[in-house]
Amino acid sequence: MKKRYIFALALSLFFAALAGLNVKAVSLEDSTGPGAIGSTVADFKLSDVNGKEHSLSSLKGKNGTVLIFVSVQCPVSNAYNERMEKLAQDYKARGINVIGINSNSTEEASEVKAHASTNNLTFPILKDKGNKIADALDAQRTPEAYLLDTGNRIIYRGRIDNARNASSVTGNELRDAMDALIAGKPVAKSSVPAFGCSIKRG
C-alpha cells in the first residue's frame, strides 16, 4: 500500500513538473529561426569548384531556385546523384534552377570538382567555406533541399523524396513543391525532415 502511495505521489509530481515546463513539440513549420519556412534568403556569394565566384542572384531561376546541400563522401548524398541531376534537367526548362552547395569542411574544392565530373553533375556546385550558408539556413544533412520562390522566400525545406533507394520511392515532396510553385499553388507539405549524413562543420 505504501509503495502504491509513493508511486502515485511520484507520478503526480512528474506531471506537475512537466506542466510547469510548458513542454511543446515544435515542427519546422513553427520555427522562426534560421531557414524557417517563409523566411527570405539574402543574396550571397560563393565560389564554384573552379574558384569562380557566383551570387545567388546570378544563378537563380526565373520561377524559383533549389539549393541542395551535397557531399562527396556521404553514401546517402551519393545515392541521390542521378536523381539530383535529373531534377536539375527536368526543371531548368521550367524556370527553376538547381544549385548544389558543399559545406563539408573535410571536402576540398578539388574533390568536389572531381566528384561532379565522375558523376556527371552539370548543375553548379558551390563551396561553402566556413559553413556560412549552411549556418544561415540551419542545414544539417546531405542531401537537404531548400526551395525558394522568385523573391528568395523559403517555401519548402527537407528531403528530396522518401527513400534512399530510388526503386522504393513513394513520395516526391521536393518535386511536388516545385510543381506547386510553377502552378502558382500553395505547397502542400512545406517541410519534411531530411535524412542523410551530418554536414561536417569546421
PyMOL CGO cylinders between C-alpha atoms (Angstrom):
from pymol import cmd
from pymol.cgo import CYLINDER

trace = [
    CYLINDER, 0.00, 0.00, 0.00, 2.86, 2.32, 0.92, 0.3, 1, 1, 1, 1, 1, 1,
    CYLINDER, 2.86, 2.32, 0.92, 4.62, 1.56, -2.39, 0.3, 1, 1, 1, 1, 1, 1,
    CYLINDER, 4.62, 1.56, -2.39, 1.47, 2.46, -4.35, 0.3, 1, 1, 1, 1, 1, 1,
    CYLINDER, 1.47, 2.46, -4.35, 1.19, 5.75, -2.49, 0.3, 1, 1, 1, 1, 1, 1,
    CYLINDER, 1.19, 5.75, -2.49, 4.84, 6.62, -3.20, 0.3, 1, 1, 1, 1, 1, 1,
    CYLINDER, 4.84, 6.62, -3.20, 4.43, 5.71, -6.88, 0.3, 1, 1, 1, 1, 1, 1,
    CYLINDER, 4.43, 5.71, -6.88, 1.25, 7.81, -7.22, 0.3, 1, 1, 1, 1, 1, 1,
    CYLINDER, 1.25, 7.81, -7.22, 2.95, 10.74, -5.49, 0.3, 1, 1, 1, 1, 1, 1,
    CYLINDER, 2.95, 10.74, -5.49, 6.00, 10.50, -7.76, 0.3, 1, 1, 1, 1, 1, 1,
    CYLINDER, 6.00, 10.50, -7.76, 3.76, 10.33, -10.83, 0.3, 1, 1, 1, 1, 1, 1,
    CYLINDER, 3.76, 10.33, -10.83, 1.78, 13.39, -9.81, 0.3, 1, 1, 1, 1, 1, 1,
    CYLINDER, 1.78, 13.39, -9.81, 4.98, 15.34, -9.12, 0.3, 1, 1, 1, 1, 1, 1,
    CYLINDER, 4.98, 15.34, -9.12, 6.34, 14.34, -12.55, 0.3, 1, 1, 1, 1, 1, 1,
    CYLINDER, 6.34, 14.34, -12.55, 3.26, 15.62, -14.37, 0.3, 1, 1, 1, 1, 1, 1,
    CYLINDER, 3.26, 15.62, -14.37, 3.25, 18.79, -12.30, 0.3, 1, 1, 1, 1, 1, 1,
    CYLINDER, 3.25, 18.79, -12.30, 6.85, 19.44, -13.25, 0.3, 1, 1, 1, 1, 1, 1,
    CYLINDER, 6.85, 19.44, -13.25, 6.07, 18.73, -16.91, 0.3, 1, 1, 1, 1, 1, 1,
    CYLINDER, 6.07, 18.73, -16.91, 3.21, 21.21, -16.85, 0.3, 1, 1, 1, 1, 1, 1,
    CYLINDER, 3.21, 21.21, -16.85, 5.47, 23.79, -15.27, 0.3, 1, 1, 1, 1, 1, 1,
    CYLINDER, 5.47, 23.79, -15.27, 7.98, 23.38, -18.08, 0.3, 1, 1, 1, 1, 1, 1,
    CYLINDER, 7.98, 23.38, -18.08, 5.26, 24.05, -20.67, 0.3, 1, 1, 1, 1, 1, 1,
    CYLINDER, 5.26, 24.05, -20.67, 6.72, 21.43, -22.99, 0.3, 1, 1, 1, 1, 1, 1,
    CYLINDER, 6.72, 21.43, -22.99, 5.69, 21.85, -26.63, 0.3, 1, 1, 1, 1, 1, 1,
    CYLINDER, 5.69, 21.85, -26.63, 6.63, 19.91, -29.74, 0.3, 1, 1, 1, 1, 1, 1,
    CYLINDER, 6.63, 19.91, -29.74, 7.89, 22.34, -32.36, 0.3, 1, 1, 1, 1, 1, 1,
    CYLINDER, 7.89, 22.34, -32.36, 7.79, 21.40, -36.02, 0.3, 1, 1, 1, 1, 1, 1,
    CYLINDER, 7.79, 21.40, -36.02, 9.82, 23.03, -38.78, 0.3, 1, 1, 1, 1, 1, 1,
    CYLINDER, 9.82, 23.03, -38.78, 6.69, 24.92, -39.83, 0.3, 1, 1, 1, 1, 1, 1,
    CYLINDER, 6.69, 24.92, -39.83, 6.54, 26.54, -36.38, 0.3, 1, 1, 1, 1, 1, 1,
    CYLINDER, 6.54, 26.54, -36.38, 10.19, 27.55, -36.45, 0.3, 1, 1, 1, 1, 1, 1,
    CYLINDER, 10.19, 27.55, -36.45, 11.10, 31.21, -36.65, 0.3, 1, 1, 1, 1, 1, 1,
    CYLINDER, 11.10, 31.21, -36.65, 14.84, 30.63, -36.63, 0.3, 1, 1, 1, 1, 1, 1,
    CYLINDER, 14.84, 30.63, -36.63, 17.35, 30.29, -39.49, 0.3, 1, 1, 1, 1, 1, 1,
    CYLINDER, 17.35, 30.29, -39.49, 15.95, 28.62, -42.57, 0.3, 1, 1, 1, 1, 1, 1,
    CYLINDER, 15.95, 28.62, -42.57, 12.34, 28.85, -41.40, 0.3, 1, 1, 1, 1, 1, 1,
    CYLINDER, 12.34, 28.85, -41.40, 9.53, 28.44, -43.90, 0.3, 1, 1, 1, 1, 1, 1,
    CYLINDER, 9.53, 28.44, -43.90, 8.53, 31.88, -45.12, 0.3, 1, 1, 1, 1, 1, 1,
    CYLINDER, 8.53, 31.88, -45.12, 11.89, 33.48, -44.33, 0.3, 1, 1, 1, 1, 1, 1,
    CYLINDER, 11.89, 33.48, -44.33, 13.86, 35.17, -47.11, 0.3, 1, 1, 1, 1, 1, 1,
    CYLINDER, 13.86, 35.17, -47.11, 17.35, 34.07, -48.10, 0.3, 1, 1, 1, 1, 1, 1,
    CYLINDER, 17.35, 34.07, -48.10, 19.61, 37.08, -48.52, 0.3, 1, 1, 1, 1, 1, 1,
    CYLINDER, 19.61, 37.08, -48.52, 21.73, 37.20, -51.66, 0.3, 1, 1, 1, 1, 1, 1,
    CYLINDER, 21.73, 37.20, -51.66, 25.13, 35.61, -51.10, 0.3, 1, 1, 1, 1, 1, 1,
    CYLINDER, 25.13, 35.61, -51.10, 28.35, 34.90, -52.97, 0.3, 1, 1, 1, 1, 1, 1,
    CYLINDER, 28.35, 34.90, -52.97, 30.25, 31.63, -53.04, 0.3, 1, 1, 1, 1, 1, 1,
    CYLINDER, 30.25, 31.63, -53.04, 32.93, 30.20, -55.31, 0.3, 1, 1, 1, 1, 1, 1,
    CYLINDER, 32.93, 30.20, -55.31, 32.37, 27.22, -57.56, 0.3, 1, 1, 1, 1, 1, 1,
    CYLINDER, 32.37, 27.22, -57.56, 34.73, 24.24, -57.85, 0.3, 1, 1, 1, 1, 1, 1,
    CYLINDER, 34.73, 24.24, -57.85, 36.93, 26.24, -60.25, 0.3, 1, 1, 1, 1, 1, 1,
    CYLINDER, 36.93, 26.24, -60.25, 37.27, 29.15, -57.86, 0.3, 1, 1, 1, 1, 1, 1,
    CYLINDER, 37.27, 29.15, -57.86, 34.92, 31.45, -59.79, 0.3, 1, 1, 1, 1, 1, 1,
    CYLINDER, 34.92, 31.45, -59.79, 32.60, 33.49, -57.57, 0.3, 1, 1, 1, 1, 1, 1,
    CYLINDER, 32.60, 33.49, -57.57, 28.84, 33.42, -58.14, 0.3, 1, 1, 1, 1, 1, 1,
    CYLINDER, 28.84, 33.42, -58.14, 25.98, 35.18, -56.41, 0.3, 1, 1, 1, 1, 1, 1,
    CYLINDER, 25.98, 35.18, -56.41, 22.61, 33.61, -55.70, 0.3, 1, 1, 1, 1, 1, 1,
    CYLINDER, 22.61, 33.61, -55.70, 21.01, 36.31, -57.83, 0.3, 1, 1, 1, 1, 1, 1,
    CYLINDER, 21.01, 36.31, -57.83, 23.16, 35.34, -60.83, 0.3, 1, 1, 1, 1, 1, 1,
    CYLINDER, 23.16, 35.34, -60.83, 22.26, 31.65, -60.62, 0.3, 1, 1, 1, 1, 1, 1,
    CYLINDER, 22.26, 31.65, -60.62, 18.61, 31.75, -59.54, 0.3, 1, 1, 1, 1, 1, 1,
    CYLINDER, 18.61, 31.75, -59.54, 15.87, 30.63, -61.92, 0.3, 1, 1, 1, 1, 1, 1,
    CYLINDER, 15.87, 30.63, -61.92, 13.16, 32.93, -63.26, 0.3, 1, 1, 1, 1, 1, 1,
    CYLINDER, 13.16, 32.93, -63.26, 10.50, 30.85, -61.48, 0.3, 1, 1, 1, 1, 1, 1,
    CYLINDER, 10.50, 30.85, -61.48, 12.45, 29.71, -58.44, 0.3, 1, 1, 1, 1, 1, 1,
    CYLINDER, 12.45, 29.71, -58.44, 15.60, 28.12, -57.11, 0.3, 1, 1, 1, 1, 1, 1,
    CYLINDER, 15.60, 28.12, -57.11, 16.51, 24.90, -55.31, 0.3, 1, 1, 1, 1, 1, 1,
    CYLINDER, 16.51, 24.90, -55.31, 19.51, 24.82, -53.00, 0.3, 1, 1, 1, 1, 1, 1,
    CYLINDER, 19.51, 24.82, -53.00, 20.69, 21.29, -52.22, 0.3, 1, 1, 1, 1, 1, 1,
    CYLINDER, 20.69, 21.29, -52.22, 23.42, 20.62, -49.67, 0.3, 1, 1, 1, 1, 1, 1,
    CYLINDER, 23.42, 20.62, -49.67, 25.55, 17.83, -51.10, 0.3, 1, 1, 1, 1, 1, 1,
    CYLINDER, 25.55, 17.83, -51.10, 28.58, 15.76, -50.19, 0.3, 1, 1, 1, 1, 1, 1,
    CYLINDER, 28.58, 15.76, -50.19, 31.41, 13.91, -51.90, 0.3, 1, 1, 1, 1, 1, 1,
    CYLINDER, 31.41, 13.91, -51.90, 31.76, 11.16, -49.32, 0.3, 1, 1, 1, 1, 1, 1,
    CYLINDER, 31.76, 11.16, -49.32, 28.26, 10.72, -47.91, 0.3, 1, 1, 1, 1, 1, 1,
    CYLINDER, 28.26, 10.72, -47.91, 26.69, 7.48, -49.23, 0.3, 1, 1, 1, 1, 1, 1,
    CYLINDER, 26.69, 7.48, -49.23, 23.18, 8.90, -48.89, 0.3, 1, 1, 1, 1, 1, 1,
    CYLINDER, 23.18, 8.90, -48.89, 24.02, 12.02, -50.88, 0.3, 1, 1, 1, 1, 1, 1,
    CYLINDER, 24.02, 12.02, -50.88, 25.73, 9.83, -53.47, 0.3, 1, 1, 1, 1, 1, 1,
    CYLINDER, 25.73, 9.83, -53.47, 22.63, 7.67, -53.75, 0.3, 1, 1, 1, 1, 1, 1,
    CYLINDER, 22.63, 7.67, -53.75, 20.84, 10.83, -54.95, 0.3, 1, 1, 1, 1, 1, 1,
    CYLINDER, 20.84, 10.83, -54.95, 23.39, 11.96, -57.56, 0.3, 1, 1, 1, 1, 1, 1,
    CYLINDER, 23.39, 11.96, -57.56, 21.39, 10.70, -60.53, 0.3, 1, 1, 1, 1, 1, 1,
    CYLINDER, 21.39, 10.70, -60.53, 18.10, 11.98, -59.11, 0.3, 1, 1, 1, 1, 1, 1,
    CYLINDER, 18.10, 11.98, -59.11, 19.55, 15.43, -58.38, 0.3, 1, 1, 1, 1, 1, 1,
    CYLINDER, 19.55, 15.43, -58.38, 20.88, 15.70, -61.94, 0.3, 1, 1, 1, 1, 1, 1,
    CYLINDER, 20.88, 15.70, -61.94, 17.52, 14.57, -63.36, 0.3, 1, 1, 1, 1, 1, 1,
    CYLINDER, 17.52, 14.57, -63.36, 15.78, 17.14, -61.17, 0.3, 1, 1, 1, 1, 1, 1,
    CYLINDER, 15.78, 17.14, -61.17, 18.07, 19.88, -62.47, 0.3, 1, 1, 1, 1, 1, 1,
    CYLINDER, 18.07, 19.88, -62.47, 17.50, 18.86, -66.08, 0.3, 1, 1, 1, 1, 1, 1,
    CYLINDER, 17.50, 18.86, -66.08, 13.73, 18.44, -65.76, 0.3, 1, 1, 1, 1, 1, 1,
    CYLINDER, 13.73, 18.44, -65.76, 13.10, 21.82, -64.16, 0.3, 1, 1, 1, 1, 1, 1,
    CYLINDER, 13.10, 21.82, -64.16, 15.68, 24.04, -65.86, 0.3, 1, 1, 1, 1, 1, 1,
    CYLINDER, 15.68, 24.04, -65.86, 13.40, 24.38, -68.87, 0.3, 1, 1, 1, 1, 1, 1,
    CYLINDER, 13.40, 24.38, -68.87, 10.55, 25.21, -66.50, 0.3, 1, 1, 1, 1, 1, 1,
    CYLINDER, 10.55, 25.21, -66.50, 12.42, 28.09, -64.92, 0.3, 1, 1, 1, 1, 1, 1,
    CYLINDER, 12.42, 28.09, -64.92, 13.68, 26.56, -61.67, 0.3, 1, 1, 1, 1, 1, 1,
    CYLINDER, 13.68, 26.56, -61.67, 17.43, 26.25, -61.29, 0.3, 1, 1, 1, 1, 1, 1,
    CYLINDER, 17.43, 26.25, -61.29, 19.16, 23.74, -59.02, 0.3, 1, 1, 1, 1, 1, 1,
    CYLINDER, 19.16, 23.74, -59.02, 22.28, 24.84, -57.14, 0.3, 1, 1, 1, 1, 1, 1,
    CYLINDER, 22.28, 24.84, -57.14, 24.42, 22.41, -55.15, 0.3, 1, 1, 1, 1, 1, 1,
    CYLINDER, 24.42, 22.41, -55.15, 26.20, 23.62, -52.03, 0.3, 1, 1, 1, 1, 1, 1,
    CYLINDER, 26.20, 23.62, -52.03, 29.04, 21.69, -50.42, 0.3, 1, 1, 1, 1, 1, 1,
    CYLINDER, 29.04, 21.69, -50.42, 29.55, 22.87, -46.83, 0.3, 1, 1, 1, 1, 1, 1,
    CYLINDER, 29.55, 22.87, -46.83, 31.71, 20.00, -45.59, 0.3, 1, 1, 1, 1, 1, 1,
    CYLINDER, 31.71, 20.00, -45.59, 34.97, 21.31, -44.15, 0.3, 1, 1, 1, 1, 1, 1,
    CYLINDER, 34.97, 21.31, -44.15, 36.50, 17.87, -44.81, 0.3, 1, 1, 1, 1, 1, 1,
    CYLINDER, 36.50, 17.87, -44.81, 35.96, 18.05, -48.59, 0.3, 1, 1, 1, 1, 1, 1,
    CYLINDER, 35.96, 18.05, -48.59, 38.19, 20.28, -50.71, 0.3, 1, 1, 1, 1, 1, 1,
    CYLINDER, 38.19, 20.28, -50.71, 37.04, 22.05, -53.88, 0.3, 1, 1, 1, 1, 1, 1,
    CYLINDER, 37.04, 22.05, -53.88, 39.26, 19.78, -55.99, 0.3, 1, 1, 1, 1, 1, 1,
    CYLINDER, 39.26, 19.78, -55.99, 37.46, 16.72, -54.59, 0.3, 1, 1, 1, 1, 1, 1,
    CYLINDER, 37.46, 16.72, -54.59, 34.08, 18.31, -55.24, 0.3, 1, 1, 1, 1, 1, 1,
    CYLINDER, 34.08, 18.31, -55.24, 35.11, 19.07, -58.84, 0.3, 1, 1, 1, 1, 1, 1,
    CYLINDER, 35.11, 19.07, -58.84, 36.32, 15.52, -59.49, 0.3, 1, 1, 1, 1, 1, 1,
    CYLINDER, 36.32, 15.52, -59.49, 33.19, 14.07, -57.88, 0.3, 1, 1, 1, 1, 1, 1,
    CYLINDER, 33.19, 14.07, -57.88, 30.90, 16.22, -60.05, 0.3, 1, 1, 1, 1, 1, 1,
    CYLINDER, 30.90, 16.22, -60.05, 32.77, 15.18, -63.18, 0.3, 1, 1, 1, 1, 1, 1,
    CYLINDER, 32.77, 15.18, -63.18, 32.72, 11.47, -62.31, 0.3, 1, 1, 1, 1, 1, 1,
    CYLINDER, 32.72, 11.47, -62.31, 29.00, 11.55, -61.55, 0.3, 1, 1, 1, 1, 1, 1,
    CYLINDER, 29.00, 11.55, -61.55, 28.03, 13.77, -64.50, 0.3, 1, 1, 1, 1, 1, 1,
    CYLINDER, 28.03, 13.77, -64.50, 26.60, 16.52, -62.31, 0.3, 1, 1, 1, 1, 1, 1,
    CYLINDER, 26.60, 16.52, -62.31, 26.07, 19.52, -64.58, 0.3, 1, 1, 1, 1, 1, 1,
    CYLINDER, 26.07, 19.52, -64.58, 24.31, 21.88, -62.17, 0.3, 1, 1, 1, 1, 1, 1,
    CYLINDER, 24.31, 21.88, -62.17, 26.58, 24.39, -60.39, 0.3, 1, 1, 1, 1, 1, 1,
    CYLINDER, 26.58, 24.39, -60.39, 28.09, 23.28, -57.08, 0.3, 1, 1, 1, 1, 1, 1,
    CYLINDER, 28.09, 23.28, -57.08, 29.39, 26.00, -54.77, 0.3, 1, 1, 1, 1, 1, 1,
    CYLINDER, 29.39, 26.00, -54.77, 31.87, 25.59, -51.91, 0.3, 1, 1, 1, 1, 1, 1,
    CYLINDER, 31.87, 25.59, -51.91, 30.58, 26.99, -48.64, 0.3, 1, 1, 1, 1, 1, 1,
    CYLINDER, 30.58, 26.99, -48.64, 33.80, 27.68, -46.76, 0.3, 1, 1, 1, 1, 1, 1,
    CYLINDER, 33.80, 27.68, -46.76, 33.20, 28.23, -43.07, 0.3, 1, 1, 1, 1, 1, 1,
    CYLINDER, 33.20, 28.23, -43.07, 29.67, 26.82, -43.38, 0.3, 1, 1, 1, 1, 1, 1,
    CYLINDER, 29.67, 26.82, -43.38, 28.22, 30.35, -43.64, 0.3, 1, 1, 1, 1, 1, 1,
    CYLINDER, 28.22, 30.35, -43.64, 25.25, 29.41, -45.81, 0.3, 1, 1, 1, 1, 1, 1,
    CYLINDER, 25.25, 29.41, -45.81, 24.65, 26.12, -44.01, 0.3, 1, 1, 1, 1, 1, 1,
    CYLINDER, 24.65, 26.12, -44.01, 24.54, 28.03, -40.73, 0.3, 1, 1, 1, 1, 1, 1,
    CYLINDER, 24.54, 28.03, -40.73, 22.32, 30.77, -42.15, 0.3, 1, 1, 1, 1, 1, 1,
    CYLINDER, 22.32, 30.77, -42.15, 19.79, 28.14, -43.27, 0.3, 1, 1, 1, 1, 1, 1,
    CYLINDER, 19.79, 28.14, -43.27, 20.33, 25.77, -40.34, 0.3, 1, 1, 1, 1, 1, 1,
    CYLINDER, 20.33, 25.77, -40.34, 21.13, 22.99, -42.82, 0.3, 1, 1, 1, 1, 1, 1,
    CYLINDER, 21.13, 22.99, -42.82, 22.16, 19.79, -41.04, 0.3, 1, 1, 1, 1, 1, 1,
    CYLINDER, 22.16, 19.79, -41.04, 22.17, 16.96, -43.59, 0.3, 1, 1, 1, 1, 1, 1,
    CYLINDER, 22.17, 16.96, -43.59, 23.35, 15.90, -47.02, 0.3, 1, 1, 1, 1, 1, 1,
    CYLINDER, 23.35, 15.90, -47.02, 21.27, 15.85, -49.04, 0.3, 1, 1, 1, 1, 1, 1,
    CYLINDER, 21.27, 15.85, -49.04, 18.97, 18.60, -47.72, 0.3, 1, 1, 1, 1, 1, 1,
    CYLINDER, 18.97, 18.60, -47.72, 16.95, 20.81, -50.06, 0.3, 1, 1, 1, 1, 1, 1,
    CYLINDER, 16.95, 20.81, -50.06, 15.51, 24.32, -49.87, 0.3, 1, 1, 1, 1, 1, 1,
    CYLINDER, 15.51, 24.32, -49.87, 13.05, 25.58, -52.48, 0.3, 1, 1, 1, 1, 1, 1,
    CYLINDER, 13.05, 25.58, -52.48, 12.96, 29.35, -52.91, 0.3, 1, 1, 1, 1, 1, 1,
    CYLINDER, 12.96, 29.35, -52.91, 10.30, 31.31, -54.78, 0.3, 1, 1, 1, 1, 1, 1,
    CYLINDER, 10.30, 31.31, -54.78, 11.13, 34.24, -57.08, 0.3, 1, 1, 1, 1, 1, 1,
    CYLINDER, 11.13, 34.24, -57.08, 11.60, 36.50, -54.06, 0.3, 1, 1, 1, 1, 1, 1,
    CYLINDER, 11.60, 36.50, -54.06, 14.04, 34.01, -52.45, 0.3, 1, 1, 1, 1, 1, 1,
    CYLINDER, 14.04, 34.01, -52.45, 11.45, 33.12, -49.82, 0.3, 1, 1, 1, 1, 1, 1,
    CYLINDER, 11.45, 33.12, -49.82, 11.75, 29.55, -48.49, 0.3, 1, 1, 1, 1, 1, 1,
    CYLINDER, 11.75, 29.55, -48.49, 8.59, 27.63, -49.37, 0.3, 1, 1, 1, 1, 1, 1,
    CYLINDER, 8.59, 27.63, -49.37, 9.91, 24.09, -48.85, 0.3, 1, 1, 1, 1, 1, 1,
    CYLINDER, 9.91, 24.09, -48.85, 12.78, 22.55, -46.91, 0.3, 1, 1, 1, 1, 1, 1,
    CYLINDER, 12.78, 22.55, -46.91, 13.78, 18.98, -46.21, 0.3, 1, 1, 1, 1, 1, 1,
    CYLINDER, 13.78, 18.98, -46.21, 14.28, 15.73, -48.04, 0.3, 1, 1, 1, 1, 1, 1,
    CYLINDER, 14.28, 15.73, -48.04, 14.20, 15.25, -51.82, 0.3, 1, 1, 1, 1, 1, 1,
    CYLINDER, 14.20, 15.25, -51.82, 11.96, 12.20, -51.58, 0.3, 1, 1, 1, 1, 1, 1,
    CYLINDER, 11.96, 12.20, -51.58, 11.19, 9.47, -49.05, 0.3, 1, 1, 1, 1, 1, 1,
    CYLINDER, 11.19, 9.47, -49.05, 13.70, 6.72, -49.85, 0.3, 1, 1, 1, 1, 1, 1,
    CYLINDER, 13.70, 6.72, -49.85, 17.44, 6.39, -50.29, 0.3, 1, 1, 1, 1, 1, 1,
    CYLINDER, 17.44, 6.39, -50.29, 16.83, 3.56, -52.76, 0.3, 1, 1, 1, 1, 1, 1,
    CYLINDER, 16.83, 3.56, -52.76, 15.27, 5.07, -55.89, 0.3, 1, 1, 1, 1, 1, 1,
    CYLINDER, 15.27, 5.07, -55.89, 13.19, 1.95, -56.53, 0.3, 1, 1, 1, 1, 1, 1,
    CYLINDER, 13.19, 1.95, -56.53, 11.49, 2.36, -53.14, 0.3, 1, 1, 1, 1, 1, 1,
    CYLINDER, 11.49, 2.36, -53.14, 10.35, 5.97, -53.57, 0.3, 1, 1, 1, 1, 1, 1,
    CYLINDER, 10.35, 5.97, -53.57, 6.65, 6.54, -52.93, 0.3, 1, 1, 1, 1, 1, 1,
    CYLINDER, 6.65, 6.54, -52.93, 6.71, 10.26, -52.15, 0.3, 1, 1, 1, 1, 1, 1,
    CYLINDER, 6.71, 10.26, -52.15, 8.40, 13.07, -54.09, 0.3, 1, 1, 1, 1, 1, 1,
    CYLINDER, 8.40, 13.07, -54.09, 8.00, 16.02, -51.75, 0.3, 1, 1, 1, 1, 1, 1,
    CYLINDER, 8.00, 16.02, -51.75, 10.52, 18.32, -53.45, 0.3, 1, 1, 1, 1, 1, 1,
    CYLINDER, 10.52, 18.32, -53.45, 9.13, 17.71, -56.94, 0.3, 1, 1, 1, 1, 1, 1,
    CYLINDER, 9.13, 17.71, -56.94, 5.61, 18.21, -55.62, 0.3, 1, 1, 1, 1, 1, 1,
    CYLINDER, 5.61, 18.21, -55.62, 6.64, 21.53, -54.10, 0.3, 1, 1, 1, 1, 1, 1,
    CYLINDER, 6.64, 21.53, -54.10, 8.34, 22.62, -57.33, 0.3, 1, 1, 1, 1, 1, 1,
    CYLINDER, 8.34, 22.62, -57.33, 5.26, 21.71, -59.36, 0.3, 1, 1, 1, 1, 1, 1,
    CYLINDER, 5.26, 21.71, -59.36, 3.07, 23.68, -56.96, 0.3, 1, 1, 1, 1, 1, 1,
    CYLINDER, 3.07, 23.68, -56.96, 5.36, 26.71, -57.26, 0.3, 1, 1, 1, 1, 1, 1,
    CYLINDER, 5.36, 26.71, -57.26, 5.20, 26.63, -61.05, 0.3, 1, 1, 1, 1, 1, 1,
    CYLINDER, 5.20, 26.63, -61.05, 1.42, 26.22, -60.95, 0.3, 1, 1, 1, 1, 1, 1,
    CYLINDER, 1.42, 26.22, -60.95, 1.05, 29.12, -58.52, 0.3, 1, 1, 1, 1, 1, 1,
    CYLINDER, 1.05, 29.12, -58.52, -0.45, 26.86, -55.87, 0.3, 1, 1, 1, 1, 1, 1,
    CYLINDER, -0.45, 26.86, -55.87, 0.42, 26.58, -52.16, 0.3, 1, 1, 1, 1, 1, 1,
    CYLINDER, 0.42, 26.58, -52.16, 2.89, 23.83, -51.22, 0.3, 1, 1, 1, 1, 1, 1,
    CYLINDER, 2.89, 23.83, -51.22, 1.01, 21.00, -49.50, 0.3, 1, 1, 1, 1, 1, 1,
    CYLINDER, 1.01, 21.00, -49.50, 3.99, 19.84, -47.41, 0.3, 1, 1, 1, 1, 1, 1,
    CYLINDER, 3.99, 19.84, -47.41, 6.29, 22.77, -46.74, 0.3, 1, 1, 1, 1, 1, 1,
    CYLINDER, 6.29, 22.77, -46.74, 8.79, 20.85, -44.62, 0.3, 1, 1, 1, 1, 1, 1,
    CYLINDER, 8.79, 20.85, -44.62, 9.76, 17.23, -44.18, 0.3, 1, 1, 1, 1, 1, 1,
    CYLINDER, 9.76, 17.23, -44.18, 12.85, 16.30, -42.13, 0.3, 1, 1, 1, 1, 1, 1,
    CYLINDER, 12.85, 16.30, -42.13, 15.88, 15.48, -44.26, 0.3, 1, 1, 1, 1, 1, 1,
    CYLINDER, 15.88, 15.48, -44.26, 17.85, 12.29, -43.75, 0.3, 1, 1, 1, 1, 1, 1,
    CYLINDER, 17.85, 12.29, -43.75, 21.46, 11.58, -44.59, 0.3, 1, 1, 1, 1, 1, 1,
    CYLINDER, 21.46, 11.58, -44.59, 24.93, 12.40, -43.28, 0.3, 1, 1, 1, 1, 1, 1,
    CYLINDER, 24.93, 12.40, -43.28, 25.61, 15.32, -40.99, 0.3, 1, 1, 1, 1, 1, 1,
    CYLINDER, 25.61, 15.32, -40.99, 27.31, 18.36, -42.51, 0.3, 1, 1, 1, 1, 1, 1,
    CYLINDER, 27.31, 18.36, -42.51, 30.93, 18.38, -41.33, 0.3, 1, 1, 1, 1, 1, 1,
    CYLINDER, 30.93, 18.38, -41.33, 31.43, 21.85, -39.91, 0.3, 1, 1, 1, 1, 1, 1,
    CYLINDER, 31.43, 21.85, -39.91, 34.88, 23.27, -39.32, 0.3, 1, 1, 1, 1, 1, 1,
]
cmd.load_cgo(trace, "trace")
